[in-house]
Amino acid sequence: MVQPATADGLSSTPSLVKPLLVVAAVATLAVGGTTGYTMWRSRLPDPNAATVAAATAASQLTTVTALGRLEPKGEVIKVSASGAAEGNRIDRLLVKEGDSVKTGQAIAILDSRDRLSAALDQAQEQVRVAQANLAKVKAGAKNGEIQAQKAAIARLEADRSNEIPAQQAVVARLSVDRSTEIAAQQATIARLRAEQQGEIQTQQATIARLEAELRNARSEDRRYSQLYQQGAISASTSESKGLAAETAQHQLNEGKAKLNQIQLSRQQQINEAQAKLNQIQQSRQQQINEAQANLSQTQQSRQQQIDEAKANLDRIAEVRPVDVQAATAEVNSAASAAKGAKANLDLAYIRSPRDAQVLKIHAYPGEKVGDDGIVELGQTREMLAVAEIYESDVSKVRIGQPAKITSDSFKGELQGKVEHIGLQVQRQNIVNTEPSANIDARIVEVKVRLDAVSSQKVAGLTNLQVKVAIGGN
């Protein structure tokens, strides 16, 4: 039988009390920590529950939202000059921003208008001339015209008879001048060569004389040098003979140098004279060739004029069906040219291709038409909202779905319906300003046609960034 412990018993065993107290404290802390952790875990959201909730919300989504922009029906078009009018300047601008224009209405006039208008007047005058010629051909030639044409032929033949001999005389004169100048220059060359030969021979004789004098001076110098050594003469007398020998040597050297100078200078004169002879031959021959070419041209051109005059005489001598046809063809050709001139003049008037509103002007009077054209036009009576729908959401969009468009730039909402769903996936152009926004998203353009009231409300806000909500209740 176990007896309960008494105070006296505990006090008698103090070594067992402290361990028991420690065990009891640890057990109490463990139970409290477990309870607190359980309560904290119960307050945390369940990740699986969040995923399930997101999936449920996505399955219930009925509205597709996206960023977009406003634009007129048919997009904004840039009206420019035609390629044939490229580089022209604006002479007059007939509209201002905000004006409404009709199809075919003149927007601007190019500075080529006056020139093209004059060309049209000239072309129309050519039509009248051709028509008058056709009437004259059909009426038949008069005897006075035939006689006048014969007189024209006779005059042309007389001119030919006068011009050809005159040109032949020019050729002959040039040939004589060439022969005369060549002979004169050849004579000059022969004279220079003769003078060269004479001067060379004279100088060679001088050199021979100087060589003889040098030999004699050297002989005298040697003889007087021996006499000086023998004491027969004074040193000054001996030195004078040596100086005479040196002088003779210098004179001989100068004579040879002069001979070389004569040869070089005279040869240079001969070469220059020969070059001038060649120049005379070439230049005179060129003049003769040109004169002969003029002669041939005169013969051919005059003969061609005579042949044309004779052919014209044959043409006016009688009225032939072929003449009438030719004159009629000239009338048709002139009419076609006038039609082309009219078309070119029309290009100087820049006209609106549709009923629209002027959104922006790029070229003013005095400026060239650049790559941006002259004006931008848009059909602002019917506005569209072009929404950039993420490719993952485009399957939820249908033609005819209602859409609401909002923006900070206007009050309220715009109403419209989906009119077109694009057929291409493109990169996103309109990016949300939020830092976390995806700037490289892939989208499909969906066009929403606004109703009449909404279109009128934002007619002046082309390219405005908007928010588009498609679908929903």
Buried (B, 14 or more C-beta within 10 A) or exposed (E): EEEEEEEEEEEEEEEEEEEEEEEEEEEEEEEEEEEEEEEEEEEEEEEEEEEEEEEEEEEEEEEBBBBBBBBBBBEBBBBBBBEEBEEBBBBEBBBEEEBBBEEEBBBBBBBBBEBBBEBBEEBBEBBEEBBEBBEBBEEEBEEEBBEEBEEBBEEBBEBBEEBBEEBBEBBEEBBEBBEEBBEEBBEBBEEBBEBBEEBBEEBBEBBEEBBEBBEEBBEBBEEBBEBBEEEEBEEEEBBBBBEBBEEBBEBBEEBBEBBEEBBEEBEEBBEEBBEBBEEBBEEBEEBBEEBBEBBEEBBEEBEEBBEEBBEBBEBBEEBEEEBEEBBBEBBEEBBEBBEEBBEBBEBBBBBBEBBBBBBBBBBEEEEEBEEEBBBBBBBBBBBBBBBBBBEEBBEBBEEEBBBBBBBEEBEEBBBBBBBEBBEEEEEBEBBBEEEEEEEEBEBBBBBBBBBEEBBEBBBBBBEBBBBBBBBEE
